[in-house]
Amino acid sequence: MNVFGFKIGGAVVAAIAVAALVFGAALLVYLGISKVEGMLVAVAQQVREERDAHWQLEIQKANTKVAQAEAAQSRAVIDIQADATDRVSAALQQYEEVRKRNAQLPPGTGVGLDAARSRILPK
């Protein structure tokens, strides 16, 4: 057989055909691997996005719990302060009543605590 003015034998033609087939098969394998790699990259990206969304939701839940706990603590502090203010007011009022009753008593003998003054002490 003559190709471009060169005389080529059947073995050479068969070798060229086999080489062309091997090259074609290698090209198909390369394209297939490239396609699979692209699919793997897409799946990995999707998995990352799902993971990030999951953890963002978990962080948001945790932040909500913390905010609720802080709000509960604030309410408790307000309640405690109101109770303390009420107790202080009651003690001051009681002190003023005792002070007024003490002022109304006649002057003492100057020796110790007499019976009238001891009765006005809080029990």
Distance bins in CASP14 RR format, pairs under 12 A and 6 or more apart:
PFRMAT RR
TARGET T0000
AUTHOR 0000-0000-0000
RMODE 2
METHOD distances of the structure
MODEL  1
1 7 1 0 0 1 0 0 0 0 0 0 0
1 8 1 0 1 0 0 0 0 0 0 0 0
1 9 1 0 0 1 0 0 0 0 0 0 0
1 10 1 0 0 1 0 0 0 0 0 0 0
1 11 0 0 0 0 0 1 0 0 0 0 0
1 12 0 0 0 0 1 0 0 0 0 0 0
1 13 1 0 0 1 0 0 0 0 0 0 0
1 14 0 0 0 0 0 1 0 0 0 0 0
1 16 0 0 0 0 0 1 0 0 0 0 0
2 8 1 0 0 1 0 0 0 0 0 0 0
2 9 0 0 0 0 1 0 0 0 0 0 0
2 13 0 0 0 0 0 1 0 0 0 0 0
3 9 0 0 0 0 1 0 0 0 0 0 0
3 10 0 0 0 0 0 1 0 0 0 0 0
3 12 0 0 0 0 1 0 0 0 0 0 0
3 13 0 0 0 0 1 0 0 0 0 0 0
3 16 0 0 0 0 1 0 0 0 0 0 0
6 12 0 0 0 0 1 0 0 0 0 0 0
6 13 0 0 0 0 0 1 0 0 0 0 0
7 13 0 0 0 0 0 1 0 0 0 0 0
8 14 0 0 0 0 0 1 0 0 0 0 0
8 15 0 0 0 0 1 0 0 0 0 0 0
8 16 0 0 0 0 1 0 0 0 0 0 0
8 17 0 0 0 0 0 1 0 0 0 0 0
9 15 0 0 0 0 1 0 0 0 0 0 0
9 16 0 0 0 0 0 1 0 0 0 0 0
10 16 0 0 0 0 1 0 0 0 0 0 0
10 17 0 0 0 0 1 0 0 0 0 0 0
10 18 0 0 0 0 0 1 0 0 0 0 0
11 17 0 0 0 0 0 1 0 0 0 0 0
11 18 0 0 0 0 0 1 0 0 0 0 0
12 18 0 0 0 0 0 1 0 0 0 0 0
12 19 0 0 0 0 0 1 0 0 0 0 0
13 19 0 0 0 0 0 1 0 0 0 0 0
13 20 0 0 0 0 0 1 0 0 0 0 0
14 20 0 0 0 0 0 1 0 0 0 0 0
14 21 0 0 0 0 0 1 0 0 0 0 0
15 21 0 0 0 0 0 1 0 0 0 0 0
15 22 0 0 0 0 0 1 0 0 0 0 0
16 22 0 0 0 0 0 1 0 0 0 0 0
16 23 0 0 0 0 0 1 0 0 0 0 0
17 23 0 0 0 0 0 1 0 0 0 0 0
17 24 0 0 0 0 0 1 0 0 0 0 0
18 24 0 0 0 0 0 1 0 0 0 0 0
18 25 0 0 0 0 0 1 0 0 0 0 0
19 25 0 0 0 0 0 1 0 0 0 0 0
19 26 0 0 0 0 0 1 0 0 0 0 0
20 26 0 0 0 0 0 1 0 0 0 0 0
20 27 0 0 0 0 0 1 0 0 0 0 0
21 27 0 0 0 0 0 1 0 0 0 0 0
21 28 0 0 0 0 0 1 0 0 0 0 0
22 28 0 0 0 0 0 1 0 0 0 0 0
22 29 0 0 0 0 0 1 0 0 0 0 0
23 29 0 0 0 0 0 1 0 0 0 0 0
23 30 0 0 0 0 0 1 0 0 0 0 0
24 30 0 0 0 0 1 0 0 0 0 0 0
24 31 0 0 0 0 1 0 0 0 0 0 0
25 31 0 0 0 0 0 1 0 0 0 0 0
25 32 0 0 0 0 0 1 0 0 0 0 0
26 32 0 0 0 0 0 1 0 0 0 0 0
26 33 0 0 0 0 0 1 0 0 0 0 0
27 33 0 0 0 0 0 1 0 0 0 0 0
27 34 0 0 0 0 0 1 0 0 0 0 0
28 34 0 0 0 0 0 1 0 0 0 0 0
28 35 0 0 0 0 0 1 0 0 0 0 0
29 35 0 0 0 0 0 1 0 0 0 0 0
29 36 0 0 0 0 0 1 0 0 0 0 0
30 36 0 0 0 0 0 1 0 0 0 0 0
30 37 0 0 0 0 0 1 0 0 0 0 0
31 37 0 0 0 0 0 1 0 0 0 0 0
31 38 0 0 0 0 0 1 0 0 0 0 0
32 38 0 0 0 0 1 0 0 0 0 0 0
32 39 0 0 0 0 1 0 0 0 0 0 0
32 40 0 0 0 0 0 1 0 0 0 0 0
33 39 0 0 0 0 0 1 0 0 0 0 0
33 40 0 0 0 0 0 1 0 0 0 0 0
34 40 0 0 0 0 0 1 0 0 0 0 0
34 41 0 0 0 0 0 1 0 0 0 0 0
35 41 0 0 0 0 0 1 0 0 0 0 0
35 42 0 0 0 0 0 1 0 0 0 0 0
36 42 0 0 0 0 0 1 0 0 0 0 0
36 43 0 0 0 0 0 1 0 0 0 0 0
37 43 0 0 0 0 0 1 0 0 0 0 0
37 44 0 0 0 0 0 1 0 0 0 0 0
38 44 0 0 0 0 1 0 0 0 0 0 0
38 45 0 0 0 0 1 0 0 0 0 0 0
39 45 0 0 0 0 0 1 0 0 0 0 0
39 46 0 0 0 0 0 1 0 0 0 0 0
40 46 0 0 0 0 0 1 0 0 0 0 0
40 47 0 0 0 0 0 1 0 0 0 0 0
41 47 0 0 0 0 0 1 0 0 0 0 0
41 48 0 0 0 0 0 1 0 0 0 0 0
42 48 0 0 0 0 0 1 0 0 0 0 0
42 49 0 0 0 0 0 1 0 0 0 0 0
43 49 0 0 0 0 0 1 0 0 0 0 0
43 50 0 0 0 0 0 1 0 0 0 0 0
44 50 0 0 0 0 0 1 0 0 0 0 0
44 51 0 0 0 0 0 1 0 0 0 0 0
45 51 0 0 0 0 0 1 0 0 0 0 0
45 52 0 0 0 0 0 1 0 0 0 0 0
46 52 0 0 0 0 0 1 0 0 0 0 0
46 53 0 0 0 0 0 1 0 0 0 0 0
47 53 0 0 0 0 0 1 0 0 0 0 0
47 54 0 0 0 0 0 1 0 0 0 0 0
48 54 0 0 0 0 0 1 0 0 0 0 0
48 55 0 0 0 0 0 1 0 0 0 0 0
49 55 0 0 0 0 0 1 0 0 0 0 0
49 56 0 0 0 0 0 1 0 0 0 0 0
50 56 0 0 0 0 0 1 0 0 0 0 0
50 57 0 0 0 0 0 1 0 0 0 0 0
51 57 0 0 0 0 0 1 0 0 0 0 0
51 58 0 0 0 0 0 1 0 0 0 0 0
52 58 0 0 0 0 0 1 0 0 0 0 0
52 59 0 0 0 0 0 1 0 0 0 0 0
53 59 0 0 0 0 0 1 0 0 0 0 0
53 60 0 0 0 0 0 1 0 0 0 0 0
54 60 0 0 0 0 0 1 0 0 0 0 0
54 61 0 0 0 0 0 1 0 0 0 0 0
55 61 0 0 0 0 0 1 0 0 0 0 0
55 62 0 0 0 0 0 1 0 0 0 0 0
56 62 0 0 0 0 0 1 0 0 0 0 0
56 63 0 0 0 0 0 1 0 0 0 0 0
57 63 0 0 0 0 0 1 0 0 0 0 0
57 64 0 0 0 0 0 1 0 0 0 0 0
58 64 0 0 0 0 0 1 0 0 0 0 0
58 65 0 0 0 0 0 1 0 0 0 0 0
59 65 0 0 0 0 0 1 0 0 0 0 0
59 66 0 0 0 0 0 1 0 0 0 0 0
60 66 0 0 0 0 0 1 0 0 0 0 0
60 67 0 0 0 0 0 1 0 0 0 0 0
61 67 0 0 0 0 0 1 0 0 0 0 0
61 68 0 0 0 0 0 1 0 0 0 0 0
62 68 0 0 0 0 0 1 0 0 0 0 0
62 69 0 0 0 0 0 1 0 0 0 0 0
63 69 0 0 0 0 0 1 0 0 0 0 0
63 70 0 0 0 0 0 1 0 0 0 0 0
64 70 0 0 0 0 0 1 0 0 0 0 0
64 71 0 0 0 0 0 1 0 0 0 0 0
65 71 0 0 0 0 0 1 0 0 0 0 0
65 72 0 0 0 0 0 1 0 0 0 0 0
66 72 0 0 0 0 0 1 0 0 0 0 0
66 73 0 0 0 0 0 1 0 0 0 0 0
67 73 0 0 0 0 0 1 0 0 0 0 0
67 74 0 0 0 0 0 1 0 0 0 0 0
68 74 0 0 0 0 0 1 0 0 0 0 0
68 75 0 0 0 0 0 1 0 0 0 0 0
69 75 0 0 0 0 0 1 0 0 0 0 0
69 76 0 0 0 0 0 1 0 0 0 0 0
70 76 0 0 0 0 0 1 0 0 0 0 0
70 77 0 0 0 0 0 1 0 0 0 0 0
71 77 0 0 0 0 0 1 0 0 0 0 0
71 78 0 0 0 0 0 1 0 0 0 0 0
72 78 0 0 0 0 0 1 0 0 0 0 0
72 79 0 0 0 0 0 1 0 0 0 0 0
73 79 0 0 0 0 0 1 0 0 0 0 0
73 80 0 0 0 0 0 1 0 0 0 0 0
74 80 0 0 0 0 0 1 0 0 0 0 0
74 81 0 0 0 0 0 1 0 0 0 0 0
75 81 0 0 0 0 0 1 0 0 0 0 0
75 82 0 0 0 0 0 1 0 0 0 0 0
76 82 0 0 0 0 0 1 0 0 0 0 0
76 83 0 0 0 0 0 1 0 0 0 0 0
77 83 0 0 0 0 0 1 0 0 0 0 0
77 84 0 0 0 0 0 1 0 0 0 0 0
78 84 0 0 0 0 0 1 0 0 0 0 0
78 85 0 0 0 0 0 1 0 0 0 0 0
79 85 0 0 0 0 0 1 0 0 0 0 0
79 86 0 0 0 0 0 1 0 0 0 0 0
80 86 0 0 0 0 0 1 0 0 0 0 0
80 87 0 0 0 0 0 1 0 0 0 0 0
81 87 0 0 0 0 0 1 0 0 0 0 0
81 88 0 0 0 0 0 1 0 0 0 0 0
82 88 0 0 0 0 0 1 0 0 0 0 0
82 89 0 0 0 0 0 1 0 0 0 0 0
83 89 0 0 0 0 0 1 0 0 0 0 0
83 90 0 0 0 0 0 1 0 0 0 0 0
84 90 0 0 0 0 0 1 0 0 0 0 0
84 91 0 0 0 0 0 1 0 0 0 0 0
85 91 0 0 0 0 0 1 0 0 0 0 0
85 92 0 0 0 0 0 1 0 0 0 0 0
86 92 0 0 0 0 0 1 0 0 0 0 0
86 93 0 0 0 0 0 1 0 0 0 0 0
87 93 0 0 0 0 0 1 0 0 0 0 0
87 94 0 0 0 0 0 1 0 0 0 0 0
88 94 0 0 0 0 0 1 0 0 0 0 0
88 95 0 0 0 0 0 1 0 0 0 0 0
89 95 0 0 0 0 0 1 0 0 0 0 0
89 96 0 0 0 0 0 1 0 0 0 0 0
90 96 0 0 0 0 0 1 0 0 0 0 0
90 97 0 0 0 0 0 1 0 0 0 0 0
90 122 0 0 0 0 0 1 0 0 0 0 0
91 97 0 0 0 0 0 1 0 0 0 0 0
91 98 0 0 0 0 0 1 0 0 0 0 0
91 122 0 0 0 0 1 0 0 0 0 0 0
92 98 0 0 0 0 0 1 0 0 0 0 0
92 99 0 0 0 0 0 1 0 0 0 0 0
93 99 0 0 0 0 0 1 0 0 0 0 0
93 100 0 0 0 0 0 1 0 0 0 0 0
93 122 0 0 0 0 0 1 0 0 0 0 0
94 100 0 0 0 0 0 1 0 0 0 0 0
94 101 0 0 0 0 0 1 0 0 0 0 0
94 120 0 0 0 0 0 1 0 0 0 0 0
94 121 0 0 0 0 0 1 0 0 0 0 0
94 122 1 0 0 1 0 0 0 0 0 0 0
94 123 0 0 0 0 0 1 0 0 0 0 0
95 101 0 0 0 0 0 1 0 0 0 0 0
95 102 0 0 0 0 0 1 0 0 0 0 0
95 120 0 0 0 0 0 1 0 0 0 0 0
95 121 0 0 0 0 0 1 0 0 0 0 0
95 122 0 0 0 0 1 0 0 0 0 0 0
96 102 0 0 0 0 0 1 0 0 0 0 0
96 103 0 0 0 0 0 1 0 0 0 0 0
97 103 0 0 0 0 0 1 0 0 0 0 0
97 104 0 0 0 0 0 1 0 0 0 0 0
97 120 0 0 0 0 1 0 0 0 0 0 0
97 121 0 0 0 0 0 1 0 0 0 0 0
97 122 0 0 0 0 1 0 0 0 0 0 0
98 104 0 0 0 0 0 1 0 0 0 0 0
98 105 0 0 0 0 0 1 0 0 0 0 0
98 117 0 0 0 0 1 0 0 0 0 0 0
98 118 0 0 0 0 0 1 0 0 0 0 0
98 119 0 0 0 0 0 1 0 0 0 0 0
98 120 1 0 1 0 0 0 0 0 0 0 0
98 121 1 0 0 1 0 0 0 0 0 0 0
98 122 1 0 0 1 0 0 0 0 0 0 0
98 123 0 0 0 0 0 1 0 0 0 0 0
99 105 0 0 0 0 0 1 0 0 0 0 0
99 117 0 0 0 0 0 1 0 0 0 0 0
99 120 0 0 0 0 1 0 0 0 0 0 0
99 121 0 0 0 0 0 1 0 0 0 0 0
99 122 0 0 0 0 0 1 0 0 0 0 0
100 120 0 0 0 0 1 0 0 0 0 0 0
101 116 0 0 0 0 1 0 0 0 0 0 0
101 117 0 0 0 0 1 0 0 0 0 0 0
101 118 0 0 0 0 0 1 0 0 0 0 0
101 119 0 0 0 0 1 0 0 0 0 0 0
101 120 1 0 1 0 0 0 0 0 0 0 0
101 121 0 0 0 0 0 1 0 0 0 0 0
101 122 0 0 0 0 0 1 0 0 0 0 0
102 108 0 0 0 0 0 1 0 0 0 0 0
102 113 0 0 0 0 0 1 0 0 0 0 0
102 114 0 0 0 0 0 1 0 0 0 0 0
102 116 0 0 0 0 1 0 0 0 0 0 0
102 117 1 0 0 1 0 0 0 0 0 0 0
102 118 0 0 0 0 0 1 0 0 0 0 0
102 119 0 0 0 0 0 1 0 0 0 0 0
102 120 1 0 1 0 0 0 0 0 0 0 0
102 121 0 0 0 0 1 0 0 0 0 0 0
103 117 0 0 0 0 0 1 0 0 0 0 0
103 120 0 0 0 0 0 1 0 0 0 0 0
104 116 0 0 0 0 1 0 0 0 0 0 0
104 117 0 0 0 0 0 1 0 0 0 0 0
104 120 0 0 0 0 1 0 0 0 0 0 0
105 113 0 0 0 0 0 1 0 0 0 0 0
105 114 0 0 0 0 1 0 0 0 0 0 0
105 115 0 0 0 0 0 1 0 0 0 0 0
105 116 1 0 1 0 0 0 0 0 0 0 0
105 117 1 0 0 1 0 0 0 0 0 0 0
105 118 0 0 0 0 0 1 0 0 0 0 0
105 119 0 0 0 0 1 0 0 0 0 0 0
105 120 1 0 0 1 0 0 0 0 0 0 0
106 114 0 0 0 0 1 0 0 0 0 0 0
106 116 0 0 0 0 1 0 0 0 0 0 0
106 117 0 0 0 0 0 1 0 0 0 0 0
107 114 0 0 0 0 0 1 0 0 0 0 0
107 116 0 0 0 0 0 1 0 0 0 0 0
107 117 0 0 0 0 0 1 0 0 0 0 0
108 114 1 0 1 0 0 0 0 0 0 0 0
108 115 0 0 0 0 0 1 0 0 0 0 0
108 116 0 0 0 0 1 0 0 0 0 0 0
108 117 1 0 0 1 0 0 0 0 0 0 0
108 118 0 0 0 0 0 1 0 0 0 0 0
109 115 0 0 0 0 0 1 0 0 0 0 0
109 116 0 0 0 0 0 1 0 0 0 0 0
109 117 0 0 0 0 0 1 0 0 0 0 0
110 117 0 0 0 0 0 1 0 0 0 0 0
112 118 0 0 0 0 1 0 0 0 0 0 0
113 119 0 0 0 0 0 1 0 0 0 0 0
113 120 0 0 0 0 0 1 0 0 0 0 0
113 121 0 0 0 0 1 0 0 0 0 0 0
114 120 0 0 0 0 0 1 0 0 0 0 0
114 121 0 0 0 0 0 1 0 0 0 0 0
115 121 0 0 0 0 0 1 0 0 0 0 0
END
